């Protein structure tokens, strides 16, 4: 995420970068030491998508301040 945004690792903390999933459960997180996107919760495809063939789990990366 840091590389994709063109930010150095300290800027992730300074800008309050965070990952937000739809709904109550936050499935993804941002690892502060590496800037990698990681799973924060167990993702159960059968529970989320049941009978849907293509399962999509959306999230947003929020960056405070101007880019």
PyMOL Python script that loads the backbone (N, CA, C, O; Angstrom):
from pymol import cmd

cmd.read_pdbstr("""\
ATOM      1  N   UNK A   1       0.836  -1.189   0.000  1.00  0.00           N
ATOM      2  CA  UNK A   1       0.000   0.000   0.000  1.00  0.00           C
ATOM      3  C   UNK A   1       0.874   1.242   0.000  1.00  0.00           C
ATOM      4  O   UNK A   1       0.606   2.187  -0.742  1.00  0.00           O
ATOM      5  N   UNK A   2       1.908   1.253   0.817  1.00  0.00           N
ATOM      6  CA  UNK A   2       2.810   2.414   0.855  1.00  0.00           C
ATOM      7  C   UNK A   2       3.403   2.670  -0.526  1.00  0.00           C
ATOM      8  O   UNK A   2       3.445   3.812  -0.984  1.00  0.00           O
ATOM      9  N   UNK A   3       3.854   1.627  -1.177  1.00  0.00           N
ATOM     10  CA  UNK A   3       4.458   1.762  -2.508  1.00  0.00           C
ATOM     11  C   UNK A   3       3.424   2.259  -3.517  1.00  0.00           C
ATOM     12  O   UNK A   3       3.713   3.153  -4.312  1.00  0.00           O
ATOM     13  N   UNK A   4       2.231   1.688  -3.490  1.00  0.00           N
ATOM     14  CA  UNK A   4       1.173   2.094  -4.427  1.00  0.00           C
ATOM     15  C   UNK A   4       0.767   3.544  -4.237  1.00  0.00           C
ATOM     16  O   UNK A   4       0.436   4.227  -5.207  1.00  0.00           O
ATOM     17  N   UNK A   5       0.788   4.022  -3.000  1.00  0.00           N
ATOM     18  CA  UNK A   5       0.427   5.416  -2.719  1.00  0.00           C
ATOM     19  C   UNK A   5       1.601   6.371  -2.909  1.00  0.00           C
ATOM     20  O   UNK A   5       1.422   7.589  -2.896  1.00  0.00           O
ATOM     21  N   UNK A   6       2.796   5.822  -3.086  1.00  0.00           N
ATOM     22  CA  UNK A   6       3.981   6.661  -3.238  1.00  0.00           C
ATOM     23  C   UNK A   6       4.397   7.321  -1.937  1.00  0.00           C
ATOM     24  O   UNK A   6       4.936   8.427  -1.943  1.00  0.00           O
ATOM     25  N   UNK A   7       4.146   6.641  -0.807  1.00  0.00           N
ATOM     26  CA  UNK A   7       4.494   7.169   0.508  1.00  0.00           C
ATOM     27  C   UNK A   7       5.600   6.349   1.144  1.00  0.00           C
ATOM     28  O   UNK A   7       5.697   5.143   0.918  1.00  0.00           O
ATOM     29  N   UNK A   8       6.428   6.999   1.935  1.00  0.00           N
ATOM     30  CA  UNK A   8       7.417   6.303   2.743  1.00  0.00           C
ATOM     31  C   UNK A   8       6.704   5.752   3.969  1.00  0.00           C
ATOM     32  O   UNK A   8       5.645   6.256   4.342  1.00  0.00           O
ATOM     33  N   UNK A   9       7.264   4.730   4.598  1.00  0.00           N
ATOM     34  CA  UNK A   9       6.611   4.089   5.743  1.00  0.00           C
ATOM     35  C   UNK A   9       6.258   5.056   6.872  1.00  0.00           C
ATOM     36  O   UNK A   9       5.150   4.959   7.400  1.00  0.00           O
ATOM     37  N   UNK A  10       7.130   5.984   7.276  1.00  0.00           N
ATOM     38  CA  UNK A  10       6.738   6.904   8.353  1.00  0.00           C
ATOM     39  C   UNK A  10       5.505   7.745   7.988  1.00  0.00           C
ATOM     40  O   UNK A  10       4.735   8.134   8.866  1.00  0.00           O
ATOM     41  N   UNK A  11       5.323   8.021   6.702  1.00  0.00           N
ATOM     42  CA  UNK A  11       4.179   8.826   6.269  1.00  0.00           C
ATOM     43  C   UNK A  11       2.862   8.091   6.474  1.00  0.00           C
ATOM     44  O   UNK A  11       1.822   8.731   6.634  1.00  0.00           O
ATOM     45  N   UNK A  12       2.885   6.752   6.473  1.00  0.00           N
ATOM     46  CA  UNK A  12       1.658   5.984   6.736  1.00  0.00           C
ATOM     47  C   UNK A  12       1.107   6.326   8.110  1.00  0.00           C
ATOM     48  O   UNK A  12      -0.094   6.544   8.271  1.00  0.00           O
ATOM     49  N   UNK A  13       1.995   6.371   9.101  1.00  0.00           N
ATOM     50  CA  UNK A  13       1.563   6.703  10.463  1.00  0.00           C
ATOM     51  C   UNK A  13       1.204   8.186  10.571  1.00  0.00           C
ATOM     52  O   UNK A  13       0.199   8.541  11.186  1.00  0.00           O
ATOM     53  N   UNK A  14       2.018   9.039   9.979  1.00  0.00           N
ATOM     54  CA  UNK A  14       1.802  10.481  10.079  1.00  0.00           C
ATOM     55  C   UNK A  14       0.486  10.908   9.434  1.00  0.00           C
ATOM     56  O   UNK A  14      -0.174  11.824   9.924  1.00  0.00           O
ATOM     57  N   UNK A  15       0.104  10.260   8.350  1.00  0.00           N
ATOM     58  CA  UNK A  15      -1.117  10.615   7.635  1.00  0.00           C
ATOM     59  C   UNK A  15      -2.338   9.831   8.099  1.00  0.00           C
ATOM     60  O   UNK A  15      -3.436  10.024   7.578  1.00  0.00           O
ATOM     61  N   UNK A  16      -2.152   8.949   9.076  1.00  0.00           N
ATOM     62  CA  UNK A  16      -3.280   8.183   9.599  1.00  0.00           C
ATOM     63  C   UNK A  16      -3.900   7.268   8.560  1.00  0.00           C
ATOM     64  O   UNK A  16      -5.123   7.136   8.504  1.00  0.00           O
ATOM     65  N   UNK A  17      -3.072   6.630   7.733  1.00  0.00           N
ATOM     66  CA  UNK A  17      -3.584   5.728   6.702  1.00  0.00           C
ATOM     67  C   UNK A  17      -4.213   4.520   7.369  1.00  0.00           C
ATOM     68  O   UNK A  17      -3.631   3.923   8.275  1.00  0.00           O
ATOM     69  N   UNK A  18      -5.421   4.159   6.906  1.00  0.00           N
ATOM     70  CA  UNK A  18      -6.112   2.987   7.452  1.00  0.00           C
ATOM     71  C   UNK A  18      -6.934   2.325   6.357  1.00  0.00           C
ATOM     72  O   UNK A  18      -7.256   2.946   5.344  1.00  0.00           O
ATOM     73  N   UNK A  19      -7.268   1.067   6.572  1.00  0.00           N
ATOM     74  CA  UNK A  19      -8.058   0.287   5.624  1.00  0.00           C
ATOM     75  C   UNK A  19      -9.413   0.030   6.264  1.00  0.00           C
ATOM     76  O   UNK A  19      -9.492  -0.395   7.416  1.00  0.00           O
ATOM     77  N   UNK A  20     -10.483   0.291   5.509  1.00  0.00           N
ATOM     78  CA  UNK A  20     -11.839   0.130   6.018  1.00  0.00           C
ATOM     79  C   UNK A  20     -12.606  -0.803   5.092  1.00  0.00           C
ATOM     80  O   UNK A  20     -12.657  -0.579   3.883  1.00  0.00           O
ATOM     81  N   UNK A  21     -13.208  -1.858   5.662  1.00  0.00           N
ATOM     82  CA  UNK A  21     -14.043  -2.789   4.907  1.00  0.00           C
ATOM     83  C   UNK A  21     -15.498  -2.383   5.042  1.00  0.00           C
ATOM     84  O   UNK A  21     -15.875  -1.689   5.986  1.00  0.00           O
ATOM     85  N   UNK A  22     -16.322  -2.824   4.081  1.00  0.00           N
ATOM     86  CA  UNK A  22     -17.761  -2.593   4.185  1.00  0.00           C
ATOM     87  C   UNK A  22     -18.308  -3.427   5.345  1.00  0.00           C
ATOM     88  O   UNK A  22     -17.810  -4.520   5.612  1.00  0.00           O
ATOM     89  N   UNK A  23     -19.309  -2.924   6.018  1.00  0.00           N
ATOM     90  CA  UNK A  23     -19.929  -3.673   7.102  1.00  0.00           C
ATOM     91  C   UNK A  23     -19.193  -3.523   8.415  1.00  0.00           C
ATOM     92  O   UNK A  23     -18.270  -2.719   8.545  1.00  0.00           O
ATOM     93  N   UNK A  24     -19.616  -4.310   9.380  1.00  0.00           N
ATOM     94  CA  UNK A  24     -19.044  -4.219  10.733  1.00  0.00           C
ATOM     95  C   UNK A  24     -17.665  -4.851  10.852  1.00  0.00           C
ATOM     96  O   UNK A  24     -16.786  -4.320  11.530  1.00  0.00           O
ATOM     97  N   UNK A  25     -17.484  -5.974  10.198  1.00  0.00           N
ATOM     98  CA  UNK A  25     -16.230  -6.705  10.322  1.00  0.00           C
ATOM     99  C   UNK A  25     -15.162  -6.077   9.444  1.00  0.00           C
ATOM    100  O   UNK A  25     -15.376  -5.855   8.252  1.00  0.00           O
ATOM    101  N   UNK A  26     -14.026  -5.795  10.034  1.00  0.00           N
ATOM    102  CA  UNK A  26     -12.898  -5.229   9.302  1.00  0.00           C
ATOM    103  C   UNK A  26     -11.958  -6.378   8.938  1.00  0.00           C
ATOM    104  O   UNK A  26     -11.206  -6.871   9.779  1.00  0.00           O
ATOM    105  N   UNK A  27     -12.015  -6.796   7.667  1.00  0.00           N
ATOM    106  CA  UNK A  27     -11.268  -7.965   7.220  1.00  0.00           C
ATOM    107  C   UNK A  27      -9.805  -7.680   6.922  1.00  0.00           C
ATOM    108  O   UNK A  27      -8.989  -8.602   6.905  1.00  0.00           O
ATOM    109  N   UNK A  28      -9.461  -6.425   6.688  1.00  0.00           N
ATOM    110  CA  UNK A  28      -8.101  -6.089   6.294  1.00  0.00           C
ATOM    111  C   UNK A  28      -7.487  -5.073   7.243  1.00  0.00           C
ATOM    112  O   UNK A  28      -8.188  -4.290   7.883  1.00  0.00           O
ATOM    113  N   UNK A  29      -6.188  -5.103   7.319  1.00  0.00           N
ATOM    114  CA  UNK A  29      -5.449  -4.140   8.116  1.00  0.00           C
ATOM    115  C   UNK A  29      -4.191  -3.741   7.366  1.00  0.00           C
ATOM    116  O   UNK A  29      -3.865  -4.312   6.326  1.00  0.00           O
ATOM    117  N   UNK A  30      -3.503  -2.773   7.896  1.00  0.00           N
ATOM    118  CA  UNK A  30      -2.278  -2.287   7.294  1.00  0.00           C
ATOM    119  C   UNK A  30      -1.144  -2.524   8.276  1.00  0.00           C
ATOM    120  O   UNK A  30      -1.184  -2.034   9.404  1.00  0.00           O
ATOM    121  N   UNK A  31      -0.143  -3.265   7.856  1.00  0.00           N
ATOM    122  CA  UNK A  31       0.996  -3.553   8.721  1.00  0.00           C
ATOM    123  C   UNK A  31       1.929  -2.342   8.700  1.00  0.00           C
ATOM    124  O   UNK A  31       2.519  -2.011   7.672  1.00  0.00           O
ATOM    125  N   UNK A  32       2.048  -1.692   9.851  1.00  0.00           N
ATOM    126  CA  UNK A  32       2.782  -0.438   9.943  1.00  0.00           C
ATOM    127  C   UNK A  32       4.260  -0.514   9.622  1.00  0.00           C
ATOM    128  O   UNK A  32       4.827   0.446   9.100  1.00  0.00           O
ATOM    129  N   UNK A  33       4.902  -1.649   9.927  1.00  0.00           N
ATOM    130  CA  UNK A  33       6.344  -1.753   9.700  1.00  0.00           C
ATOM    131  C   UNK A  33       6.715  -1.983   8.248  1.00  0.00           C
ATOM    132  O   UNK A  33       7.820  -1.644   7.824  1.00  0.00           O
ATOM    133  N   UNK A  34       5.780  -2.569   7.469  1.00  0.00           N
ATOM    134  CA  UNK A  34       6.097  -2.887   6.078  1.00  0.00           C
ATOM    135  C   UNK A  34       5.218  -2.144   5.076  1.00  0.00           C
ATOM    136  O   UNK A  34       5.597  -2.003   3.913  1.00  0.00           O
ATOM    137  N   UNK A  35       4.053  -1.669   5.508  1.00  0.00           N
ATOM    138  CA  UNK A  35       3.116  -1.032   4.594  1.00  0.00           C
ATOM    139  C   UNK A  35       2.305  -2.027   3.789  1.00  0.00           C
ATOM    140  O   UNK A  35       1.648  -1.650   2.819  1.00  0.00           O
ATOM    141  N   UNK A  36       2.342  -3.299   4.182  1.00  0.00           N
ATOM    142  CA  UNK A  36       1.609  -4.345   3.464  1.00  0.00           C
ATOM    143  C   UNK A  36       0.155  -4.415   3.931  1.00  0.00           C
ATOM    144  O   UNK A  36      -0.155  -4.167   5.097  1.00  0.00           O
ATOM    145  N   UNK A  37      -0.713  -4.755   3.004  1.00  0.00           N
ATOM    146  CA  UNK A  37      -2.110  -5.028   3.304  1.00  0.00           C
ATOM    147  C   UNK A  37      -2.188  -6.466   3.802  1.00  0.00           C
ATOM    148  O   UNK A  37      -1.705  -7.379   3.133  1.00  0.00           O
ATOM    149  N   UNK A  38      -2.793  -6.678   4.971  1.00  0.00           N
ATOM    150  CA  UNK A  38      -2.883  -8.011   5.562  1.00  0.00           C
ATOM    151  C   UNK A  38      -4.320  -8.300   5.958  1.00  0.00           C
ATOM    152  O   UNK A  38      -5.123  -7.384   6.137  1.00  0.00           O
ATOM    153  N   UNK A  39      -4.640  -9.588   6.094  1.00  0.00           N
ATOM    154  CA  UNK A  39      -5.968  -9.953   6.588  1.00  0.00           C
ATOM    155  C   UNK A  39      -5.979  -9.782   8.098  1.00  0.00           C
ATOM    156  O   UNK A  39      -5.060 -10.216   8.793  1.00  0.00           O
ATOM    157  N   UNK A  40      -7.028  -9.143   8.593  1.00  0.00           N
ATOM    158  CA  UNK A  40      -7.147  -8.890  10.024  1.00  0.00           C
ATOM    159  C   UNK A  40      -8.139  -9.842  10.678  1.00  0.00           C
ATOM    160  O   UNK A  40      -8.132 -10.016  11.897  1.00  0.00           O
ATOM    161  N   UNK A  41      -8.982 -10.452   9.872  1.00  0.00           N
ATOM    162  CA  UNK A  41      -9.996 -11.396  10.350  1.00  0.00           C
ATOM    163  C   UNK A  41     -10.028 -12.591   9.416  1.00  0.00           C
ATOM    164  O   UNK A  41      -9.590 -12.508   8.268  1.00  0.00           O
ATOM    165  N   UNK A  42     -10.546 -13.696   9.913  1.00  0.00           N
ATOM    166  CA  UNK A  42     -10.746 -14.880   9.085  1.00  0.00           C
ATOM    167  C   UNK A  42     -11.806 -14.552   8.039  1.00  0.00           C
ATOM    168  O   UNK A  42     -12.846 -13.983   8.370  1.00  0.00           O
ATOM    169  N   UNK A  43     -11.553 -14.904   6.786  1.00  0.00           N
ATOM    170  CA  UNK A  43     -12.494 -14.642   5.708  1.00  0.00           C
ATOM    171  C   UNK A  43     -13.124 -15.972   5.292  1.00  0.00           C
ATOM    172  O   UNK A  43     -12.449 -16.851   4.757  1.00  0.00           O
ATOM    173  N   UNK A  44     -14.419 -16.105   5.545  1.00  0.00           N
ATOM    174  CA  UNK A  44     -15.168 -17.322   5.254  1.00  0.00           C
ATOM    175  C   UNK A  44     -16.032 -17.076   4.017  1.00  0.00           C
ATOM    176  O   UNK A  44     -17.086 -16.447   4.113  1.00  0.00           O
ATOM    177  N   UNK A  45     -15.594 -17.565   2.863  1.00  0.00           N
ATOM    178  CA  UNK A  45     -16.289 -17.327   1.612  1.00  0.00           C
ATOM    179  C   UNK A  45     -17.724 -17.844   1.642  1.00  0.00           C
ATOM    180  O   UNK A  45     -18.632 -17.171   1.155  1.00  0.00           O
ATOM    181  N   UNK A  46     -17.938 -19.024   2.205  1.00  0.00           N
ATOM    182  CA  UNK A  46     -19.284 -19.596   2.252  1.00  0.00           C
ATOM    183  C   UNK A  46     -20.244 -18.714   3.053  1.00  0.00           C
ATOM    184  O   UNK A  46     -21.416 -18.584   2.700  1.00  0.00           O
ATOM    185  N   UNK A  47     -19.752 -18.122   4.108  1.00  0.00           N
ATOM    186  CA  UNK A  47     -20.589 -17.245   4.929  1.00  0.00           C
ATOM    187  C   UNK A  47     -20.862 -15.918   4.218  1.00  0.00           C
ATOM    188  O   UNK A  47     -21.981 -15.409   4.274  1.00  0.00           O
ATOM    189  N   UNK A  48     -19.863 -15.360   3.558  1.00  0.00           N
ATOM    190  CA  UNK A  48     -20.002 -14.056   2.913  1.00  0.00           C
ATOM    191  C   UNK A  48     -20.804 -14.099   1.613  1.00  0.00           C
ATOM    192  O   UNK A  48     -21.638 -13.227   1.370  1.00  0.00           O
ATOM    193  N   UNK A  49     -20.557 -15.103   0.782  1.00  0.00           N
ATOM    194  CA  UNK A  49     -21.121 -15.097  -0.570  1.00  0.00           C
ATOM    195  C   UNK A  49     -22.100 -16.224  -0.850  1.00  0.00           C
ATOM    196  O   UNK A  49     -22.774 -16.203  -1.880  1.00  0.00           O
ATOM    197  N   UNK A  50     -22.196 -17.182   0.014  1.00  0.00           N
ATOM    198  CA  UNK A  50     -23.089 -18.339  -0.082  1.00  0.00           C
ATOM    199  C   UNK A  50     -23.215 -18.877  -1.501  1.00  0.00           C
ATOM    200  O   UNK A  50     -22.348 -19.638  -1.930  1.00  0.00           O
ATOM    201  N   UNK A  51     -24.249 -18.520  -2.244  1.00  0.00           N
ATOM    202  CA  UNK A  51     -24.506 -19.125  -3.550  1.00  0.00           C
ATOM    203  C   UNK A  51     -24.004 -18.285  -4.727  1.00  0.00           C
ATOM    204  O   UNK A  51     -24.284 -18.617  -5.879  1.00  0.00           O
ATOM    205  N   UNK A  52     -23.286 -17.232  -4.463  1.00  0.00           N
ATOM    206  CA  UNK A  52     -22.785 -16.369  -5.521  1.00  0.00           C
ATOM    207  C   UNK A  52     -21.482 -16.952  -6.075  1.00  0.00           C
ATOM    208  O   UNK A  52     -20.577 -17.296  -5.315  1.00  0.00           O
ATOM    209  N   UNK A  53     -21.394 -17.060  -7.410  1.00  0.00           N
ATOM    210  CA  UNK A  53     -20.209 -17.650  -8.025  1.00  0.00           C
ATOM    211  C   UNK A  53     -18.976 -16.770  -7.864  1.00  0.00           C
ATOM    212  O   UNK A  53     -17.902 -17.260  -7.516  1.00  0.00           O
ATOM    213  N   UNK A  54     -19.127 -15.478  -8.116  1.00  0.00           N
ATOM    214  CA  UNK A  54     -17.997 -14.554  -7.999  1.00  0.00           C
ATOM    215  C   UNK A  54     -18.131 -13.780  -6.692  1.00  0.00           C
ATOM    216  O   UNK A  54     -19.087 -13.027  -6.503  1.00  0.00           O
ATOM    217  N   UNK A  55     -17.177 -13.968  -5.802  1.00  0.00           N
ATOM    218  CA  UNK A  55     -17.222 -13.333  -4.479  1.00  0.00           C
ATOM    219  C   UNK A  55     -16.246 -12.153  -4.459  1.00  0.00           C
ATOM    220  O   UNK A  55     -15.054 -12.317  -4.720  1.00  0.00           O
ATOM    221  N   UNK A  56     -16.767 -10.964  -4.145  1.00  0.00           N
ATOM    222  CA  UNK A  56     -15.940  -9.760  -4.104  1.00  0.00           C
ATOM    223  C   UNK A  56     -16.052  -9.147  -2.712  1.00  0.00           C
ATOM    224  O   UNK A  56     -17.154  -8.948  -2.199  1.00  0.00           O
ATOM    225  N   UNK A  57     -14.931  -8.858  -2.120  1.00  0.00           N
ATOM    226  CA  UNK A  57     -14.891  -8.227  -0.802  1.00  0.00           C
ATOM    227  C   UNK A  57     -14.201  -6.877  -0.973  1.00  0.00           C
ATOM    228  O   UNK A  57     -13.008  -6.822  -1.271  1.00  0.00           O
ATOM    229  N   UNK A  58     -14.941  -5.799  -0.787  1.00  0.00           N
ATOM    230  CA  UNK A  58     -14.422  -4.455  -1.042  1.00  0.00           C
ATOM    231  C   UNK A  58     -13.876  -3.823   0.244  1.00  0.00           C
ATOM    232  O   UNK A  58     -14.345  -4.083   1.352  1.00  0.00           O
ATOM    233  N   UNK A  59     -12.864  -2.984   0.036  1.00  0.00           N
ATOM    234  CA  UNK A  59     -12.329  -2.196   1.137  1.00  0.00           C
ATOM    235  C   UNK A  59     -11.814  -0.877   0.571  1.00  0.00           C
ATOM    236  O   UNK A  59     -11.595  -0.750  -0.634  1.00  0.00           O
ATOM    237  N   UNK A  60     -11.628   0.086   1.439  1.00  0.00           N
ATOM    238  CA  UNK A  60     -11.101   1.383   1.041  1.00  0.00           C
ATOM    239  C   UNK A  60      -9.875   1.713   1.866  1.00  0.00           C
ATOM    240  O   UNK A  60      -9.796   1.372   3.047  1.00  0.00           O
ATOM    241  N   UNK A  61      -8.919   2.378   1.238  1.00  0.00           N
ATOM    242  CA  UNK A  61      -7.743   2.884   1.939  1.00  0.00           C
ATOM    243  C   UNK A  61      -7.996   4.371   2.180  1.00  0.00           C
ATOM    244  O   UNK A  61      -8.162   5.134   1.228  1.00  0.00           O
ATOM    245  N   UNK A  62      -8.027   4.781   3.432  1.00  0.00           N
ATOM    246  CA  UNK A  62      -8.286   6.159   3.813  1.00  0.00           C
ATOM    247  C   UNK A  62      -6.966   6.826   4.182  1.00  0.00           C
ATOM    248  O   UNK A  62      -6.206   6.308   5.001  1.00  0.00           O
ATOM    249  N   UNK A  63      -6.700   7.974   3.576  1.00  0.00           N
ATOM    250  CA  UNK A  63      -5.488   8.745   3.858  1.00  0.00           C
ATOM    251  C   UNK A  63      -5.926  10.133   4.313  1.00  0.00           C
ATOM    252  O   UNK A  63      -6.621  10.835   3.580  1.00  0.00           O
ATOM    253  N   UNK A  64      -5.526  10.530   5.509  1.00  0.00           N
ATOM    254  CA  UNK A  64      -5.872  11.847   6.011  1.00  0.00           C
ATOM    255  C   UNK A  64      -4.936  12.890   5.408  1.00  0.00           C
ATOM    256  O   UNK A  64      -3.755  12.614   5.197  1.00  0.00           O
ATOM    257  N   UNK A  65      -5.444  14.063   5.135  1.00  0.00           N
ATOM    258  CA  UNK A  65      -4.646  15.133   4.550  1.00  0.00           C
ATOM    259  C   UNK A  65      -4.597  15.017   3.032  1.00  0.00           C
ATOM    260  O   UNK A  65      -5.096  14.051   2.453  1.00  0.00           O
ATOM    261  N   UNK A  66      -3.999  15.999   2.407  1.00  0.00           N
ATOM    262  CA  UNK A  66      -3.916  16.035   0.950  1.00  0.00           C
ATOM    263  C   UNK A  66      -2.799  15.155   0.447  1.00  0.00           C
ATOM    264  O   UNK A  66      -1.780  14.970   1.112  1.00  0.00           O
ATOM    265  N   UNK A  67      -3.010  14.611  -0.750  1.00  0.00           N
ATOM    266  CA  UNK A  67      -1.999  13.773  -1.403  1.00  0.00           C
ATOM    267  C   UNK A  67      -1.277  14.604  -2.438  1.00  0.00           C
ATOM    268  O   UNK A  67      -0.379  14.104  -3.115  1.00  0.00           O
TER     269      UNK A  67
END
""", "prot")
cmd.dss("prot")
cmd.show_as("cartoon", "prot")
cmd.util.cbc("prot")
cmd.orient("prot")
